[in-house]
Amino acid sequence: MTTLELKKILIHRIAEIDDLTFLKALKTILDSKTDTEYIALTAEQRNEIMESKKQIERGLFTEHKKLEKEVSGWLKER
């Protein structure tokens, strides 16, 4: 049996299923095997990301290691 033949059989069998819980389980399995994931962002989230990218380009950021040292210093002062 070829991949194409198997896909056709599966598509036909899935089309016959009316059990919503089972279909959701199948969707979960299929979602875990897809190569591309899409995250739906709001306009506000996209704007925040674009603004963050601009800030990084202008050098307006702190490197993770430096920030860890600062936080560690603050915690020692407590």
Beta strands, then each sheet from edge to edge (+ up, - down):
end
